[in-house]
C-alpha cells in the first residue's frame, strides 16, 4: 500500500515509513521542484520513497 502512495505523494509515504523529519524536508523540496520543473523531478522523489520504504521493510524483517 505504501508503495502505491509513494507514486502519488512521496513525502507522505516517507512519513508513514517512519521518517517524519525526512518526510517534511522532502515535502519542502518536492513542492517547488514540481512547480519549477513541471513534474520532471517527481520520479526522483518516487525512487527516494521506494528506497526508504524498502529499507524499512528489510530492517524490520531481521
Predicted model as a PDB file, atoms N, CA, C, CB and O in Angstrom, pLDDT in the B-factor column:
MODEL        1                                                                  
ATOM      1  N   UNK A   1       0.819  -1.199   0.000  1.00 85.00           N  
ATOM      2  CA  UNK A   1       0.000   0.000   0.000  1.00 85.00           C  
ATOM      3  C   UNK A   1       0.857   1.254   0.000  1.00 85.00           C  
ATOM      4  CB  UNK A   1      -0.929   0.003   1.198  1.00 85.00           C  
ATOM      5  O   UNK A   1       0.567   2.229  -0.694  1.00 85.00           O  
ATOM      6  N   UNK A   2       1.926   1.208   0.799  1.00 89.00           N  
ATOM      7  CA  UNK A   2       2.793   2.381   0.895  1.00 89.00           C  
ATOM      8  C   UNK A   2       3.539   2.628  -0.417  1.00 89.00           C  
ATOM      9  CB  UNK A   2       3.793   2.209   2.045  1.00 89.00           C  
ATOM     10  O   UNK A   2       3.864   3.770  -0.742  1.00 89.00           O  
ATOM     11  N   UNK A   3       3.808   1.564  -1.165  1.00 92.00           N  
ATOM     12  CA  UNK A   3       4.480   1.745  -2.455  1.00 92.00           C  
ATOM     13  C   UNK A   3       3.568   2.494  -3.437  1.00 92.00           C  
ATOM     14  CB  UNK A   3       4.896   0.373  -3.047  1.00 92.00           C  
ATOM     15  O   UNK A   3       4.045   3.317  -4.218  1.00 92.00           O  
ATOM     16  N   UNK A   4       2.285   2.218  -3.401  1.00 93.00           N  
ATOM     17  CA  UNK A   4       1.341   2.936  -4.267  1.00 93.00           C  
ATOM     18  C   UNK A   4       1.207   4.396  -3.843  1.00 93.00           C  
ATOM     19  CB  UNK A   4      -0.036   2.254  -4.240  1.00 93.00           C  
ATOM     20  O   UNK A   4       1.100   5.287  -4.686  1.00 93.00           O  
ATOM     21  N   UNK A   5       1.214   4.631  -2.550  1.00 93.00           N  
ATOM     22  CA  UNK A   5       1.158   6.002  -2.059  1.00 93.00           C  
ATOM     23  C   UNK A   5       2.419   6.772  -2.451  1.00 93.00           C  
ATOM     24  CB  UNK A   5       0.978   6.016  -0.534  1.00 93.00           C  
ATOM     25  O   UNK A   5       2.359   7.982  -2.669  1.00 93.00           O  
ATOM     26  N   UNK A   6       3.549   6.088  -2.542  1.00 94.00           N  
ATOM     27  CA  UNK A   6       4.802   6.735  -2.932  1.00 94.00           C  
ATOM     28  C   UNK A   6       4.733   7.285  -4.352  1.00 94.00           C  
ATOM     29  CB  UNK A   6       5.962   5.752  -2.815  1.00 94.00           C  
ATOM     30  O   UNK A   6       5.418   8.255  -4.677  1.00 94.00           O  
ATOM     31  N   UNK A   7       3.913   6.673  -5.195  1.00 93.00           N  
ATOM     32  CA  UNK A   7       3.784   7.170  -6.565  1.00 93.00           C  
ATOM     33  C   UNK A   7       3.055   8.511  -6.589  1.00 93.00           C  
ATOM     34  CB  UNK A   7       3.041   6.146  -7.441  1.00 93.00           C  
ATOM     35  O   UNK A   7       3.415   9.403  -7.356  1.00 93.00           O  
ATOM     36  N   UNK A   8       2.038   8.652  -5.754  1.00 93.00           N  
ATOM     37  CA  UNK A   8       1.231   9.866  -5.763  1.00 93.00           C  
ATOM     38  C   UNK A   8       1.771  10.955  -4.841  1.00 93.00           C  
ATOM     39  CB  UNK A   8      -0.178   9.535  -5.372  1.00 93.00           C  
ATOM     40  O   UNK A   8       1.870  12.116  -5.240  1.00 93.00           O  
ATOM     41  N   UNK A   9       2.118  10.586  -3.619  1.00 94.00           N  
ATOM     42  CA  UNK A   9       2.585  11.555  -2.622  1.00 94.00           C  
ATOM     43  C   UNK A   9       3.823  11.019  -1.902  1.00 94.00           C  
ATOM     44  CB  UNK A   9       1.464  11.871  -1.601  1.00 94.00           C  
ATOM     45  O   UNK A   9       3.722  10.490  -0.795  1.00 94.00           O  
ATOM     46  N   UNK A  10       4.983  11.158  -2.529  1.00 95.00           N  
ATOM     47  CA  UNK A  10       6.201  10.610  -1.914  1.00 95.00           C  
ATOM     48  C   UNK A  10       6.490  11.127  -0.501  1.00 95.00           C  
ATOM     49  CB  UNK A  10       7.373  10.919  -2.787  1.00 95.00           C  
ATOM     50  O   UNK A  10       6.875  10.329   0.354  1.00 95.00           O  
ATOM     51  N   UNK A  11       6.322  12.433  -0.214  1.00 95.00           N  
ATOM     52  CA  UNK A  11       6.624  12.870   1.157  1.00 95.00           C  
ATOM     53  C   UNK A  11       5.743  12.201   2.218  1.00 95.00           C  
ATOM     54  CB  UNK A  11       6.467  14.371   1.255  1.00 95.00           C  
ATOM     55  O   UNK A  11       6.220  11.882   3.307  1.00 95.00           O  
ATOM     56  N   UNK A  12       4.481  11.991   1.910  1.00 95.00           N  
ATOM     57  CA  UNK A  12       3.583  11.341   2.870  1.00 95.00           C  
ATOM     58  C   UNK A  12       3.985   9.883   3.088  1.00 95.00           C  
ATOM     59  CB  UNK A  12       2.123  11.421   2.382  1.00 95.00           C  
ATOM     60  O   UNK A  12       3.945   9.395   4.217  1.00 95.00           O  
ATOM     61  N   UNK A  13       4.365   9.196   2.035  1.00 94.00           N  
ATOM     62  CA  UNK A  13       4.780   7.804   2.203  1.00 94.00           C  
ATOM     63  C   UNK A  13       6.087   7.699   2.971  1.00 94.00           C  
ATOM     64  CB  UNK A  13       4.921   7.128   0.850  1.00 94.00           C  
ATOM     65  O   UNK A  13       6.303   6.723   3.689  1.00 94.00           O  
ATOM     66  N   UNK A  14       6.962   8.686   2.831  1.00 93.00           N  
ATOM     67  CA  UNK A  14       8.207   8.692   3.617  1.00 93.00           C  
ATOM     68  C   UNK A  14       7.877   8.882   5.093  1.00 93.00           C  
ATOM     69  CB  UNK A  14       9.174   9.814   3.127  1.00 93.00           C  
ATOM     70  O   UNK A  14       8.483   8.246   5.955  1.00 93.00           O  
ATOM     71  N   UNK A  15       6.909   9.763   5.384  1.00 95.00           N  
ATOM     72  CA  UNK A  15       6.496   9.951   6.775  1.00 95.00           C  
ATOM     73  C   UNK A  15       5.890   8.668   7.344  1.00 95.00           C  
ATOM     74  CB  UNK A  15       5.487  11.106   6.883  1.00 95.00           C  
ATOM     75  O   UNK A  15       6.169   8.306   8.487  1.00 95.00           O  
ATOM     76  N   UNK A  16       5.068   7.982   6.559  1.00 93.00           N  
ATOM     77  CA  UNK A  16       4.441   6.756   7.022  1.00 93.00           C  
ATOM     78  C   UNK A  16       5.441   5.606   7.141  1.00 93.00           C  
ATOM     79  CB  UNK A  16       3.319   6.366   6.086  1.00 93.00           C  
ATOM     80  O   UNK A  16       5.186   4.628   7.843  1.00 93.00           O  
ATOM     81  N   UNK A  17       6.565   5.725   6.463  1.00 91.00           N  
ATOM     82  CA  UNK A  17       7.611   4.700   6.556  1.00 91.00           C  
ATOM     83  C   UNK A  17       8.437   4.859   7.827  1.00 91.00           C  
ATOM     84  CB  UNK A  17       8.525   4.762   5.332  1.00 91.00           C  
ATOM     85  O   UNK A  17       9.356   4.078   8.074  1.00 91.00           O  
ATOM     86  N   UNK A  18       8.112   5.868   8.635  1.00 90.00           N  
ATOM     87  CA  UNK A  18       8.808   6.036   9.906  1.00 90.00           C  
ATOM     88  C   UNK A  18       9.897   7.081   9.909  1.00 90.00           C  
ATOM     89  CB  UNK A  18       9.387   4.761  10.310  1.00 90.00           C  
ATOM     90  O   UNK A  18      10.741   7.094  10.805  1.00 90.00           O  
ATOM     91  N   UNK A  19       9.894   7.947   8.933  1.00 92.00           N  
ATOM     92  CA  UNK A  19      10.898   9.013   8.875  1.00 92.00           C  
ATOM     93  C   UNK A  19      10.197  10.371   8.717  1.00 92.00           C  
ATOM     94  CB  UNK A  19      11.899   8.769   7.698  1.00 92.00           C  
ATOM     95  O   UNK A  19      10.202  10.951   7.632  1.00 92.00           O  
ATOM     96  N   UNK A  20       9.600  10.869   9.798  1.00 94.00           N  
ATOM     97  CA  UNK A  20       8.800  12.097   9.692  1.00 94.00           C  
ATOM     98  C   UNK A  20       9.607  13.350   9.362  1.00 94.00           C  
ATOM     99  CB  UNK A  20       8.068  12.320  10.971  1.00 94.00           C  
ATOM    100  O   UNK A  20       9.141  14.197   8.600  1.00 94.00           O  
ATOM    101  N   UNK A  21      10.787  13.478   9.915  1.00 95.00           N  
ATOM    102  CA  UNK A  21      11.597  14.674   9.652  1.00 95.00           C  
ATOM    103  C   UNK A  21      12.057  14.684   8.198  1.00 95.00           C  
ATOM    104  CB  UNK A  21      12.821  14.732  10.603  1.00 95.00           C  
ATOM    105  O   UNK A  21      12.013  15.724   7.541  1.00 95.00           O  
ATOM    106  N   UNK A  22      12.490  13.551   7.700  1.00 94.00           N  
ATOM    107  CA  UNK A  22      12.885  13.454   6.293  1.00 94.00           C  
ATOM    108  C   UNK A  22      11.685  13.692   5.381  1.00 94.00           C  
ATOM    109  CB  UNK A  22      13.512  12.076   6.000  1.00 94.00           C  
ATOM    110  O   UNK A  22      11.833  14.275   4.307  1.00 94.00           O  
ATOM    111  N   UNK A  23      10.508  13.250   5.793  1.00 95.00           N  
ATOM    112  CA  UNK A  23       9.299  13.495   5.022  1.00 95.00           C  
ATOM    113  C   UNK A  23       8.967  14.977   4.915  1.00 95.00           C  
ATOM    114  CB  UNK A  23       8.140  12.758   5.639  1.00 95.00           C  
ATOM    115  O   UNK A  23       8.556  15.448   3.855  1.00 95.00           O  
ATOM    116  N   UNK A  24       9.144  15.710   6.007  1.00 96.00           N  
ATOM    117  CA  UNK A  24       8.892  17.154   5.993  1.00 96.00           C  
ATOM    118  C   UNK A  24       9.909  17.863   5.108  1.00 96.00           C  
ATOM    119  CB  UNK A  24       8.938  17.729   7.422  1.00 96.00           C  
ATOM    120  O   UNK A  24       9.550  18.745   4.327  1.00 96.00           O  
ATOM    121  N   UNK A  25      11.169  17.481   5.230  1.00 96.00           N  
ATOM    122  CA  UNK A  25      12.213  18.095   4.390  1.00 96.00           C  
ATOM    123  C   UNK A  25      11.953  17.785   2.921  1.00 96.00           C  
ATOM    124  CB  UNK A  25      13.624  17.590   4.804  1.00 96.00           C  
ATOM    125  O   UNK A  25      12.111  18.654   2.064  1.00 96.00           O  
ATOM    126  N   UNK A  26      11.562  16.569   2.634  1.00 95.00           N  
ATOM    127  CA  UNK A  26      11.248  16.181   1.259  1.00 95.00           C  
ATOM    128  C   UNK A  26      10.069  16.971   0.724  1.00 95.00           C  
ATOM    129  CB  UNK A  26      10.955  14.687   1.177  1.00 95.00           C  
ATOM    130  O   UNK A  26      10.071  17.377  -0.438  1.00 95.00           O  
ATOM    131  N   UNK A  27       9.057  17.194   1.561  1.00 96.00           N  
ATOM    132  CA  UNK A  27       7.890  17.973   1.139  1.00 96.00           C  
ATOM    133  C   UNK A  27       8.284  19.402   0.784  1.00 96.00           C  
ATOM    134  CB  UNK A  27       6.824  17.981   2.242  1.00 96.00           C  
ATOM    135  O   UNK A  27       7.814  19.955  -0.210  1.00 96.00           O  
ATOM    136  N   UNK A  28       9.150  19.995   1.605  1.00 96.00           N  
ATOM    137  CA  UNK A  28       9.594  21.374   1.360  1.00 96.00           C  
ATOM    138  C   UNK A  28      10.353  21.475   0.038  1.00 96.00           C  
ATOM    139  CB  UNK A  28      10.484  21.869   2.519  1.00 96.00           C  
ATOM    140  O   UNK A  28      10.271  22.502  -0.636  1.00 96.00           O  
ATOM    141  N   UNK A  29      11.077  20.446  -0.339  1.00 95.00           N  
ATOM    142  CA  UNK A  29      11.820  20.444  -1.599  1.00 95.00           C  
ATOM    143  C   UNK A  29      10.927  20.000  -2.759  1.00 95.00           C  
ATOM    144  CB  UNK A  29      13.049  19.525  -1.495  1.00 95.00           C  
ATOM    145  O   UNK A  29      11.073  20.488  -3.880  1.00 95.00           O  
ATOM    146  N   UNK A  30      10.000  19.070  -2.489  1.00 94.00           N  
ATOM    147  CA  UNK A  30       9.163  18.459  -3.522  1.00 94.00           C  
ATOM    148  C   UNK A  30       8.208  19.453  -4.176  1.00 94.00           C  
ATOM    149  CB  UNK A  30       8.372  17.318  -2.931  1.00 94.00           C  
ATOM    150  O   UNK A  30       8.067  19.457  -5.399  1.00 94.00           O  
ATOM    151  N   UNK A  31       7.552  20.295  -3.383  1.00 94.00           N  
ATOM    152  CA  UNK A  31       6.564  21.234  -3.934  1.00 94.00           C  
ATOM    153  C   UNK A  31       7.201  22.219  -4.908  1.00 94.00           C  
ATOM    154  CB  UNK A  31       5.877  22.001  -2.804  1.00 94.00           C  
ATOM    155  O   UNK A  31       6.712  22.339  -6.032  1.00 94.00           O  
ATOM    156  N   UNK A  32       8.271  22.934  -4.536  1.00 94.00           N  
ATOM    157  CA  UNK A  32       8.886  23.837  -5.526  1.00 94.00           C  
ATOM    158  C   UNK A  32       9.469  23.093  -6.732  1.00 94.00           C  
ATOM    159  CB  UNK A  32       9.985  24.657  -4.862  1.00 94.00           C  
ATOM    160  O   UNK A  32       9.455  23.606  -7.851  1.00 94.00           O  
ATOM    161  N   UNK A  33       9.982  21.879  -6.497  1.00 93.00           N  
ATOM    162  CA  UNK A  33      10.534  21.109  -7.616  1.00 93.00           C  
ATOM    163  C   UNK A  33       9.447  20.765  -8.621  1.00 93.00           C  
ATOM    164  CB  UNK A  33      11.209  19.824  -7.110  1.00 93.00           C  
ATOM    165  O   UNK A  33       9.685  20.811  -9.828  1.00 93.00           O  
ATOM    166  N   UNK A  34       8.262  20.423  -8.145  1.00 92.00           N  
ATOM    167  CA  UNK A  34       7.145  20.139  -9.055  1.00 92.00           C  
ATOM    168  C   UNK A  34       6.721  21.375  -9.825  1.00 92.00           C  
ATOM    169  CB  UNK A  34       5.956  19.586  -8.281  1.00 92.00           C  
ATOM    170  O   UNK A  34       6.430  21.309 -11.019  1.00 92.00           O  
ATOM    171  N   UNK A  35       6.690  22.497  -9.135  1.00 92.00           N  
ATOM    172  CA  UNK A  35       6.248  23.741  -9.774  1.00 92.00           C  
ATOM    173  C   UNK A  35       7.254  24.208 -10.822  1.00 92.00           C  
ATOM    174  CB  UNK A  35       6.040  24.840  -8.721  1.00 92.00           C  
ATOM    175  O   UNK A  35       6.874  24.522 -11.950  1.00 92.00           O  
ATOM    176  N   UNK A  36       8.523  24.256 -10.458  1.00 93.00           N  
ATOM    177  CA  UNK A  36       9.521  24.823 -11.364  1.00 93.00           C  
ATOM    178  C   UNK A  36       9.944  23.885 -12.487  1.00 93.00           C  
ATOM    179  CB  UNK A  36      10.726  25.223 -10.585  1.00 93.00           C  
ATOM    180  O   UNK A  36      10.335  24.345 -13.560  1.00 93.00           O  
ATOM    181  N   UNK A  37       9.872  22.570 -12.253  1.00 90.00           N  
ATOM    182  CA  UNK A  37      10.308  21.650 -13.302  1.00 90.00           C  
ATOM    183  C   UNK A  37       9.152  21.105 -14.120  1.00 90.00           C  
ATOM    184  CB  UNK A  37      11.076  20.509 -12.698  1.00 90.00           C  
ATOM    185  O   UNK A  37       9.365  20.414 -15.116  1.00 90.00           O  
ATOM    186  N   UNK A  38       7.943  21.405 -13.712  1.00 88.00           N  
ATOM    187  CA  UNK A  38       6.793  20.898 -14.442  1.00 88.00           C  
ATOM    188  C   UNK A  38       6.565  19.414 -14.216  1.00 88.00           C  
ATOM    189  CB  UNK A  38       6.961  21.164 -15.907  1.00 88.00           C  
ATOM    190  O   UNK A  38       5.958  18.748 -15.055  1.00 88.00           O  
ATOM    191  N   UNK A  39       7.037  18.890 -13.108  1.00 86.00           N  
ATOM    192  CA  UNK A  39       6.835  17.479 -12.781  1.00 86.00           C  
ATOM    193  C   UNK A  39       7.968  16.568 -13.202  1.00 86.00           C  
ATOM    194  CB  UNK A  39       5.589  17.004 -13.407  1.00 86.00           C  
ATOM    195  O   UNK A  39       7.877  15.356 -13.010  1.00 86.00           O  
ATOM    196  N   UNK A  40       9.022  17.104 -13.764  1.00 90.00           N  
ATOM    197  CA  UNK A  40      10.129  16.263 -14.233  1.00 90.00           C  
ATOM    198  C   UNK A  40      10.929  15.637 -13.095  1.00 90.00           C  
ATOM    199  CB  UNK A  40      11.054  17.076 -15.104  1.00 90.00           C  
ATOM    200  O   UNK A  40      11.576  14.607 -13.284  1.00 90.00           O  
ATOM    201  N   UNK A  41      10.889  16.254 -11.913  1.00 89.00           N  
ATOM    202  CA  UNK A  41      11.654  15.710 -10.789  1.00 89.00           C  
ATOM    203  C   UNK A  41      10.855  14.721  -9.963  1.00 89.00           C  
ATOM    204  CB  UNK A  41      12.134  16.827  -9.904  1.00 89.00           C  
ATOM    205  O   UNK A  41      11.401  14.121  -9.038  1.00 89.00           O  
ATOM    206  N   UNK A  42       9.584  14.531 -10.266  1.00 91.00           N  
ATOM    207  CA  UNK A  42       8.737  13.635  -9.483  1.00 91.00           C  
ATOM    208  C   UNK A  42       9.274  12.198  -9.430  1.00 91.00           C  
ATOM    209  CB  UNK A  42       7.337  13.631 -10.057  1.00 91.00           C  
ATOM    210  O   UNK A  42       9.228  11.591  -8.360  1.00 91.00           O  
ATOM    211  N   UNK A  43       9.778  11.629 -10.524  1.00 93.00           N  
ATOM    212  CA  UNK A  43      10.330  10.260 -10.437  1.00 93.00           C  
ATOM    213  C   UNK A  43      11.485  10.124  -9.449  1.00 93.00           C  
ATOM    214  CB  UNK A  43      10.799   9.815 -11.799  1.00 93.00           C  
ATOM    215  O   UNK A  43      11.659   9.064  -8.846  1.00 93.00           O  
ATOM    216  N   UNK A  44      12.266  11.169  -9.278  1.00 93.00           N  
ATOM    217  CA  UNK A  44      13.370  11.123  -8.325  1.00 93.00           C  
ATOM    218  C   UNK A  44      12.836  10.947  -6.899  1.00 93.00           C  
ATOM    219  CB  UNK A  44      14.225  12.406  -8.427  1.00 93.00           C  
ATOM    220  O   UNK A  44      13.405  10.191  -6.112  1.00 93.00           O  
ATOM    221  N   UNK A  45      11.757  11.637  -6.574  1.00 93.00           N  
ATOM    222  CA  UNK A  45      11.181  11.523  -5.242  1.00 93.00           C  
ATOM    223  C   UNK A  45      10.477  10.186  -5.047  1.00 93.00           C  
ATOM    224  CB  UNK A  45      10.210  12.661  -4.991  1.00 93.00           C  
ATOM    225  O   UNK A  45      10.453   9.657  -3.936  1.00 93.00           O  
ATOM    226  N   UNK A  46       9.910   9.641  -6.104  1.00 93.00           N  
ATOM    227  CA  UNK A  46       9.300   8.312  -6.028  1.00 93.00           C  
ATOM    228  C   UNK A  46      10.375   7.275  -5.712  1.00 93.00           C  
ATOM    229  CB  UNK A  46       8.572   7.957  -7.355  1.00 93.00           C  
ATOM    230  O   UNK A  46      10.170   6.408  -4.863  1.00 93.00           O  
ATOM    231  N   UNK A  47      11.502   7.358  -6.382  1.00 94.00           N  
ATOM    232  CA  UNK A  47      12.599   6.420  -6.110  1.00 94.00           C  
ATOM    233  C   UNK A  47      13.124   6.563  -4.687  1.00 94.00           C  
ATOM    234  CB  UNK A  47      13.738   6.636  -7.104  1.00 94.00           C  
ATOM    235  O   UNK A  47      13.413   5.563  -4.029  1.00 94.00           O  
ATOM    236  N   UNK A  48      13.249   7.792  -4.208  1.00 93.00           N  
ATOM    237  CA  UNK A  48      13.689   8.013  -2.835  1.00 93.00           C  
ATOM    238  C   UNK A  48      12.714   7.366  -1.857  1.00 93.00           C  
ATOM    239  CB  UNK A  48      13.824   9.519  -2.542  1.00 93.00           C  
ATOM    240  O   UNK A  48      13.134   6.691  -0.917  1.00 93.00           O  
ATOM    241  N   UNK A  49      11.424   7.565  -2.072  1.00 94.00           N  
ATOM    242  CA  UNK A  49      10.420   6.970  -1.183  1.00 94.00           C  
ATOM    243  C   UNK A  49      10.474   5.459  -1.239  1.00 94.00           C  
ATOM    244  CB  UNK A  49       9.018   7.455  -1.551  1.00 94.00           C  
ATOM    245  O   UNK A  49      10.400   4.805  -0.199  1.00 94.00           O  
ATOM    246  N   UNK A  50      10.601   4.886  -2.422  1.00 93.00           N  
ATOM    247  CA  UNK A  50      10.651   3.424  -2.550  1.00 93.00           C  
ATOM    248  C   UNK A  50      11.879   2.845  -1.847  1.00 93.00           C  
ATOM    249  CB  UNK A  50      10.658   3.019  -4.032  1.00 93.00           C  
ATOM    250  O   UNK A  50      11.784   1.808  -1.190  1.00 93.00           O  
ATOM    251  N   UNK A  51      13.025   3.506  -1.981  1.00 94.00           N  
ATOM    252  CA  UNK A  51      14.231   3.023  -1.301  1.00 94.00           C  
ATOM    253  C   UNK A  51      14.054   3.067   0.213  1.00 94.00           C  
ATOM    254  CB  UNK A  51      15.455   3.859  -1.714  1.00 94.00           C  
ATOM    255  O   UNK A  51      14.449   2.132   0.910  1.00 94.00           O  
ATOM    256  N   UNK A  52      13.465   4.143   0.727  1.00 91.00           N  
ATOM    257  CA  UNK A  52      13.285   4.259   2.173  1.00 91.00           C  
ATOM    258  C   UNK A  52      12.260   3.255   2.699  1.00 91.00           C  
ATOM    259  CB  UNK A  52      12.855   5.676   2.535  1.00 91.00           C  
ATOM    260  O   UNK A  52      12.434   2.696   3.782  1.00 91.00           O  
ATOM    261  N   UNK A  53      11.197   3.029   1.935  1.00 90.00           N  
ATOM    262  CA  UNK A  53      10.209   2.028   2.334  1.00 90.00           C  
ATOM    263  C   UNK A  53      10.844   0.644   2.334  1.00 90.00           C  
ATOM    264  CB  UNK A  53       8.982   2.061   1.393  1.00 90.00           C  
ATOM    265  O   UNK A  53      10.654  -0.128   3.275  1.00 90.00           O  
ATOM    266  N   UNK A  54      11.590   0.329   1.294  1.00 90.00           N  
ATOM    267  CA  UNK A  54      12.256  -0.974   1.193  1.00 90.00           C  
ATOM    268  C   UNK A  54      13.261  -1.164   2.319  1.00 90.00           C  
ATOM    269  CB  UNK A  54      12.958  -1.115  -0.163  1.00 90.00           C  
ATOM    270  O   UNK A  54      13.363  -2.250   2.891  1.00 90.00           O  
ATOM    271  N   UNK A  55      14.000  -0.114   2.635  1.00 89.00           N  
ATOM    272  CA  UNK A  55      14.970  -0.190   3.723  1.00 89.00           C  
ATOM    273  C   UNK A  55      14.267  -0.470   5.055  1.00 89.00           C  
ATOM    274  CB  UNK A  55      15.782   1.116   3.811  1.00 89.00           C  
ATOM    275  O   UNK A  55      14.773  -1.235   5.877  1.00 89.00           O  
ATOM    276  N   UNK A  56      13.108   0.148   5.266  1.00 81.00           N  
ATOM    277  CA  UNK A  56      12.358  -0.100   6.491  1.00 81.00           C  
ATOM    278  C   UNK A  56      11.828  -1.511   6.555  1.00 81.00           C  
ATOM    279  CB  UNK A  56      11.221   0.873   6.613  1.00 81.00           C  
ATOM    280  O   UNK A  56      11.811  -2.111   7.630  1.00 81.00           O  
ATOM    281  N   UNK A  57      11.393  -2.059   5.430  1.00 75.00           N  
ATOM    282  CA  UNK A  57      10.877  -3.420   5.400  1.00 75.00           C  
ATOM    283  C   UNK A  57      11.990  -4.417   5.657  1.00 75.00           C  
ATOM    284  CB  UNK A  57      10.203  -3.713   4.062  1.00 75.00           C  
ATOM    285  O   UNK A  57      11.793  -5.389   6.386  1.00 75.00           O  
ATOM    286  N   UNK A  58      13.146  -4.194   5.076  1.00 73.00           N  
ATOM    287  CA  UNK A  58      14.271  -5.121   5.227  1.00 73.00           C  
ATOM    288  C   UNK A  58      14.763  -5.112   6.670  1.00 73.00           C  
ATOM    289  CB  UNK A  58      15.424  -4.750   4.260  1.00 73.00           C  
ATOM    290  O   UNK A  58      15.065  -6.172   7.219  1.00 73.00           O  
ATOM    291  N   UNK A  59      14.849  -3.938   7.297  1.00 75.00           N  
ATOM    292  CA  UNK A  59      15.351  -3.880   8.666  1.00 75.00           C  
ATOM    293  C   UNK A  59      14.339  -4.453   9.665  1.00 75.00           C  
ATOM    294  CB  UNK A  59      15.694  -2.438   9.038  1.00 75.00           C  
ATOM    295  O   UNK A  59      14.739  -4.961  10.712  1.00 75.00           O  
ATOM    296  N   UNK A  60      13.033  -4.381   9.361  1.00 72.00           N  
ATOM    297  CA  UNK A  60      12.024  -4.969  10.241  1.00 72.00           C  
ATOM    298  C   UNK A  60      12.032  -6.493  10.165  1.00 72.00           C  
ATOM    299  CB  UNK A  60      10.639  -4.438   9.883  1.00 72.00           C  
ATOM    300  O   UNK A  60      11.674  -7.160  11.136  1.00 72.00           O  
ATOM    301  N   UNK A  61      12.431  -7.044   9.039  1.00 66.00           N  
ATOM    302  CA  UNK A  61      12.425  -8.496   8.868  1.00 66.00           C  
ATOM    303  C   UNK A  61      13.599  -9.165   9.569  1.00 66.00           C  
ATOM    304  CB  UNK A  61      12.448  -8.845   7.396  1.00 66.00           C  
ATOM    305  O   UNK A  61      13.562 -10.371   9.811  1.00 66.00           O  
ATOM    306  N   UNK A  62      14.611  -8.426   9.891  1.00 62.00           N  
ATOM    307  CA  UNK A  62      15.804  -9.022  10.531  1.00 62.00           C  
ATOM    308  C   UNK A  62      15.569  -9.295  11.971  1.00 62.00           C  
ATOM    309  CB  UNK A  62      17.005  -8.123  10.387  1.00 62.00           C  
ATOM    310  O   UNK A  62      16.462  -9.793  12.658  1.00 62.00           O  
TER     311      UNK A  62                                                      
ENDMDL                                                                          
END                                                                             
